[in-house]
Amino acid sequence: MSQYQDQVVLITGASGGLGREAALQFGQNGAKLALSDINADALEATCAELRDAGIEVFSRVCDVTDETQVNNFVNGAYEHYGRLDAAVNNAGIDPAHNLLADIPLDDYNRTMDINVKGVFLCMKAQIPLMQAQGGGAICNISSVAGVGAAPNMSVYAASKHAVLGLTKSAAHEYGKCKIRVNAVCPFITRTPMLDQSLELVPPGQREAMEKQLGKSAALKRIAEPAEVVTAILFACDKTNSFMTGHELMVDGGMSAL
Ligand SMILES: NC(=O)c1ccc[n+]([C@@H]2O[C@H](COP(=O)([O-])OP(=O)(O)OC[C@H]3O[C@@H](n4cnc5c(N)ncnc54)[C@H](O)[C@@H]3O)[C@@H](O)[C@H]2O)c1
């Protein structure tokens, strides 16, 4: 039997780089999916692709900063499937890179809204459902920038540190309800979010820039989405039953130094 056979797995930001790959891997392992994204066209395309591959998908367009939309999505998924085994709170943004004093307040507010309030609202909706059914697993997507400094990305780093604060506190609050709450902290990963940063680099220099970015990892390269998603599946796996409140570094060895 596949690892996630007939389990219901919810993913936000499901049409982006990591979210789409997570949907694919959970689906290929037997999960029934509840997917959302703020980008309606990209969500529709992702869902069509997954359904073509024989994967069951429930979907809703949802902005994770909007409590009503989050509740409609999470409760809608629960009503549709009758349970919620795992939730991957993945939607996030990386604002323009700048020194702290040069970051516009609007960038700060938007980043905190999506990366922190979004995870908070999703967990707030997911936890009562998991409590009622007797347990579940939540995996929040933080970053290597959630555990250390990220020059030129201070607000992003602050938002990802906050995700770990929510994760660890919730793990302690709801462990007695058999809800495990973990975070995955990826290194730089080849997704549209990275492409967006590389757009500022002249096309002829992008490959060299990618190599440069990979240098701080022991493996001397950036990550592929599938490598990060392997850890997300591990975090949510029911057999991984004693891991909670954990920050799972998927950083090619960067933090070992
Ligand atoms: N790519 C990396 O290098 C990297 C490294 C560490 C952590 N992360 C984290 O991984 C997660 C996924 O990032 P990715 O690289 O796949 O990025 P991505 O830009 O490819 O995907 C992000 C997805 O989130 C969606 N989204 C944005 N704002 C939203 C909102 N308000 N409501 C709902 N959905 C929204 C986007 O439409 C997009 O589909 C993010 O939380 C990111 O911070 C990424």
The ligand as a Tripos MOL2 file, in Angstrom:
@<TRIPOS>MOLECULE
LIG
   44    48     1     0     0
SMALL
NO_CHARGES

@<TRIPOS>ATOM
      1 N1         12.3580   28.4960   -3.2820 N.am      1 LIG1
      2 C1         13.1740   28.6940   -2.2620 C.2       1 LIG1
      3 O1         14.3770   28.9440   -2.4160 O.2       1 LIG1
      4 C2         12.6350   28.5830   -0.8340 C.ar      1 LIG1
      5 C3         13.5580   28.4000    0.2080 C.ar      1 LIG1
      6 C4         13.0900   28.3110    1.5110 C.ar      1 LIG1
      7 C5         11.7350   28.3810    1.7700 C.ar      1 LIG1
      8 N2         10.8640   28.5540    0.7480 N.ar      1 LIG1
      9 C6          9.4360   28.6530    1.0860 C.3       1 LIG1
     10 O2          8.7290   27.6240    0.4120 O.3       1 LIG1
     11 C7          7.3710   28.0200    0.2030 C.3       1 LIG1
     12 C8          7.0240   27.7880   -1.2660 C.3       1 LIG1
     13 O3          7.8580   28.6130   -2.0620 O.3       1 LIG1
     14 P1          8.1810   28.3450   -3.5940 P.3       1 LIG1
     15 O4          9.6460   28.4530   -3.7390 O.co2     1 LIG1
     16 O5          7.4540   27.1510   -4.0730 O.co2     1 LIG1
     17 O6          7.5610   29.6980   -4.1810 O.3       1 LIG1
     18 P2          6.6090   29.9340   -5.4310 P.3       1 LIG1
     19 O7          6.6070   31.4200   -5.6170 O.co2     1 LIG1
     20 O8          6.9750   29.0490   -6.5500 O.co2     1 LIG1
     21 O9          5.1910   29.4470   -4.8770 O.3       1 LIG1
     22 C9          4.4950   30.1440   -3.8870 C.3       1 LIG1
     23 C10         2.9990   29.9390   -4.1360 C.3       1 LIG1
     24 O10         2.2960   30.6560   -3.1140 O.3       1 LIG1
     25 C11         1.2120   31.3350   -3.7360 C.3       1 LIG1
     26 N3          0.8200   32.5050   -2.9430 N.ar      1 LIG1
     27 C12         1.4670   33.6930   -2.8410 C.ar      1 LIG1
     28 N4          0.7590   34.5210   -2.0570 N.ar      1 LIG1
     29 C13        -0.3460   33.8450   -1.6610 C.ar      1 LIG1
     30 C14        -1.4710   34.1640   -0.8500 C.ar      1 LIG1
     31 N5         -1.6140   35.3800   -0.2990 N.pl3     1 LIG1
     32 N6         -2.4100   33.2150   -0.6490 N.ar      1 LIG1
     33 C15        -2.2940   31.9940   -1.2180 C.ar      1 LIG1
     34 N7         -1.2600   31.6250   -2.0070 N.ar      1 LIG1
     35 C16        -0.3070   32.5540   -2.2290 C.ar      1 LIG1
     36 C17         1.7270   31.7300   -5.1150 C.3       1 LIG1
     37 O11         0.6680   32.0130   -6.0230 O.3       1 LIG1
     38 C18         2.5460   30.5250   -5.4920 C.3       1 LIG1
     39 O12         1.7760   29.5710   -6.1860 O.3       1 LIG1
     40 C19         7.2970   29.4960    0.6330 C.3       1 LIG1
     41 O13         6.7560   29.5760    1.9280 O.3       1 LIG1
     42 C20         8.7480   29.9260    0.6280 C.3       1 LIG1
     43 O14         8.9930   31.0190    1.5010 O.3       1 LIG1
     44 C21        11.2790   28.6500   -0.5610 C.ar      1 LIG1
@<TRIPOS>BOND
     1     1     2 1
     2     2     3 2
     3     2     4 1
     4     4     5 ar
     5     4    44 ar
     6     5     6 ar
     7     6     7 ar
     8     7     8 ar
     9     8     9 1
    10     8    44 ar
    11     9    10 1
    12     9    42 1
    13    10    11 1
    14    11    12 1
    15    11    40 1
    16    12    13 1
    17    13    14 1
    18    14    15 2
    19    14    16 1
    20    14    17 1
    21    17    18 1
    22    18    19 2
    23    18    20 1
    24    18    21 1
    25    21    22 1
    26    22    23 1
    27    23    24 1
    28    23    38 1
    29    24    25 1
    30    25    26 1
    31    25    36 1
    32    26    27 ar
    33    26    35 ar
    34    27    28 ar
    35    28    29 ar
    36    29    30 ar
    37    29    35 ar
    38    30    31 1
    39    30    32 ar
    40    32    33 ar
    41    33    34 ar
    42    34    35 ar
    43    36    37 1
    44    36    38 1
    45    38    39 1
    46    40    41 1
    47    40    42 1
    48    42    43 1
@<TRIPOS>SUBSTRUCTURE
     1 LIG1         1 GROUP 0 **** ****
